[in-house]
């Protein structure tokens, strides 16, 4: 049985709630308002964790990370959430630190590819690259990385032994935001959990690695669970991209240029 249509008062109340809870009213919200205003309540419950253990500022820094990861690259979302994060107190340096954290995605081919390479070399009876003992300089770099980041990835250990120059360049990129100290370590670990758990990435070894790191830096199970929910909420981009196209198709109006208004 279909539900009765919302009254104008109910529609306006939902609109005010979106502006209050999401800090903006954009083309996606306008489309939902026109196509199915009742769905705005479902949307809010889907994208807003009930516990709110993650601060408003960190929540939007997480959205910046997920939208900026190379597996997604949603420019509109990066701009929007960076703006909201900065209005919530984030600095430009903190937003840039989040962007630098996304260089972790450059390690994914090695994390997944090195074990495959070993297996295929063995399958074909070929020797694996010879592992060299770490030099004193490499041991020092490893210790510094571990101290700064809070862990030492196994794949990086192997890479230092077999391709030290490549390992050095990757270590420098991955370690940079941790050296800067712009963001606290727990926040950085939670951001990395979200980015690798997002539907556009879903890299299980990295999810495990960064969940372990987040726990090491003091995150609770409840905080990590909330971060996983936030990561999954980018599935709303099916509506943020698709709904304006549907409105244009059926109403002839290009709502993608609709003004994005900030909440008062």
HELIX and SHEET records of a PDB file:
HELIX    1   1 UNK A    8  UNK A   22  1                                  15    
HELIX    2   2 UNK A   27  UNK A   36  1                                  10    
HELIX    3   3 UNK A   39  UNK A   47  1                                   9    
HELIX    4   4 UNK A   56  UNK A   68  1                                  13    
HELIX    5   5 UNK A   75  UNK A   87  1                                  13    
HELIX    6   6 UNK A   92  UNK A  101  1                                  10    
HELIX    7   7 UNK A  102  UNK A  107  5                                   6    
HELIX    8   8 UNK A  108  UNK A  123  1                                  16    
HELIX    9   9 UNK A  136  UNK A  149  1                                  14    
HELIX   10  10 UNK A  154  UNK A  162  1                                   9    
HELIX   11  11 UNK A  164  UNK A  180  1                                  17    
HELIX   12  12 UNK A  185  UNK A  197  1                                  13    
HELIX   13  13 UNK A  204  UNK A  216  1                                  13    
HELIX   14  14 UNK A  221  UNK A  232  1                                  12    
HELIX   15  15 UNK A  233  UNK A  236  5                                   4    
HELIX   16  16 UNK A  237  UNK A  251  1                                  15    
HELIX   17  17 UNK A  255  UNK A  257  5                                   3    
SHEET    1   A 2 UNK A  24  UNK A  25  0                                        
SHEET    2   A 2 UNK A 261  UNK A 262 -1                                        
END                                                                             
